[in-house]
Amino acid sequence: MQGNLCFLWNFGVFKSEERLICGSVCFRYGNMRLWTLHPKYLDPRGLVALWREALLAQAVLIGQTRGYINHPQLIRFRNTPSPLKSIASYLRGVFIEATRRGYCFDATKIASSGNAKPIVATRGQLNFEWAHLKKKLLARAPSWLDRIQSISRPVPHPIFRIVPGPVADWEVTDSRKLLQLTQKNGSS
C-alpha cells in the first residue's frame, strides 16, 4: 500500500474518503488546520492532511486559487516579512517528518527556497491545539493518542517560536463559535 501512496502523493493525486482528487487540492470538509504543534504528534491521516492543507495554503499565498483566501489559518503567514518563505519553511518541516516516517511526499511541490524567520506563536495557542488534537485522536486514532498521551508540554513545529500568551485571536474556539451563532441568529 505504501508504494501506491507514494505514487499518489508524488503526482499530486490525493485519495479522499469519497474520491480521487487530481491537480488542485480540494477537500471533503471546509476546515484547514496548519498546526502550531510539531508534525511528529500527528497520526498518519493527520500528517497527510497537513501536507495537503499546507500545499493549499501555499497555493493561496501564491495567488493560484481564490478559495480560502480569507481563511484565518493564513493570518500568521501573511503577517510575516515573507509569507511564501514562511509557508515553504512550514512545508519543509512537514516533509522532514514524513520522510522520517518513510512516506514519499514530493518536495518539488514546495515553491520557495530559503529559510524564513521564526513565527511567534503563544503557549495558549499551542496548548489549545494540543487539546484539540487529543480530542480528534480519541475519535479517529485512539492507539496513536495512547502514544502521545503522557506528553505534558508538546513542542512546536520548527517554524514557530513560543512565547507566553493566550489562544490566538484568529483561532475559532467553541466559545467563539457559539458567540457567532447567537449573533447570527439575533440572540444575545
N, C-alpha and C positions, 0 to 999 in steps of 0.2 A: 504493500500500500504506500509506503514512504516514497518509492520511486515514482508512482503516479502523482503524488502530491508535489514532488519536486518538479515534474513536468508541468503541472498546472500552475504552480507559483512562478516558474521561470518564464512562462509565456503570458503572464498577466491574466490567466483564467482562474477564477476562484469558484470553488464549489460551495454553493449555499445550501441551506436545507431544502430549498424548493427547486433550484435551477442552476445551470452553469451560467456564469456571467463572464463575458469576454470583453476586453477593451476597457471601456470606462468602468469604474468601480461603482456599483450601486448596492444597496442594502435592503434586506427584508424589513429591518427596523430603521427608524429615523434617528436613532441615537448615535452619537460619536463620543468616544472616550479616549482622550490622549492622556494616559495615566502619568501622574507625577511619580508614582511608585516605580521602582526598578522592575523591568520586564521579567526578571527571574522569578517573581512571585506569581506570574500568570500561568494558568493551566494551558495546555496546547491549544485549545479552542480560543482562549483569550489572547494568546500571543499571535495567532494567525489573524484574529480580528483586529488587533492593534496594528499590525503591519498594514492591513488593508486600509484602516481608518487613517493612519499616518500618511499613506500614499494619497488618499483622498484629500487630506489637509494640504499636502504639498501641491496637488493639482489646483486647489482653491487659491493658495497663495501665489501660484504662478499665473493664475487667471485662465486656466484651461477648462473651468467648469463654472456654471452660475449657481449651482446648488451649494448649500452650506456656507455661502459667503459671509453670513452674519452669525455663524454658529459661535456660541460663547467659548467653546474649547479652543478657538483660534486666537482669542484676545491676547493671551500672553505671548504668542509667537509674533503676532502683528506688532506688539509693543516693544520688540527688540530692535536694535540697530540694523540687523539683517535678518528679516523673517525667513528667507529661503535658506540661509546658512543654519539658522536655528532649527528649522524642521528637518533639514538634512542631517544635522548632528543627532537629532532625536531618532530619525530613521536608522542611522548607523548604530545607535545603542540597541535598538530592537534587532537589527541584523546580527550584531555580535552575539546576542543572547540566542537567537535562532540557530546560528552556526554552532554555538557551544552545545546545543541540543541535537545537532545532526540534521537540522532542517535545511532546505535548499532555497532560501529566499534569494531573489535576484537583486544584487547590489547595484546593477546598472540602472535600476529604476530610481535610485537616489539622484536627484537632479543637480545638486550643488556639491562642491567640494570645499574643503577648508573647515576649520573648527569655529564654532560660534562661541561667544561669551556665555557663561552660565546664566540661566534664567532664575531669578529669585522666586521661590515659592515658600509658602508658610507651613509651619508644623501642623497647624489646624487643617490645612488642605490635605496634607499627606495623611494625617490621621483619619480625616473624613473618607478619603479614598480607600484606606486600609479597611475600615469598617464596611464600606460599600463592596469591596472585592470579596471579603469574607462572606457577606450575605449572598453574593452571586454564586460563590463556590459551594456554599451549603446546598444550594438548589441544583447546580449543574455538575459539580465535581467534588463530592464530599471527601474522596480519598486524597485529592490534591490539597483540600483545606486542612486535612489531618497533617500534611507535611509542613505547613506553614503556621499552624495554629499557635505554636508556642513562641513565635516571634513577637516581642512586645514593642520593639522600636524598628520598624522597617526603614530601609534605606531608599533614597530616591533614584530615579533614572539619572544617569550621569550628567545630563544637561542642566539639571536643577541644583541650586544651592538653597538649602533650607534655612529659614530664619524664623524666629518666634512670630506668631500671629494667628489670626482666626482663619476659618474657611474663606476661600476667595469669594469676592462679590459676584463673580460671573457664574459660580457654581450653582446649579439648580438642586437645592436640597428639598426634602419633603415639606418642611415648613414653608419654603418659598413657593413650592408648587401649590400648596393649599391656599396660600395668600393670593396667588394669581388666579386660581379657580374661583375663589369667593369674590374677587374684584371683577372678574369676567362675568359672573352670574349676577352681579349687582348686590351681592350680600356684603356684610362687613364683619 
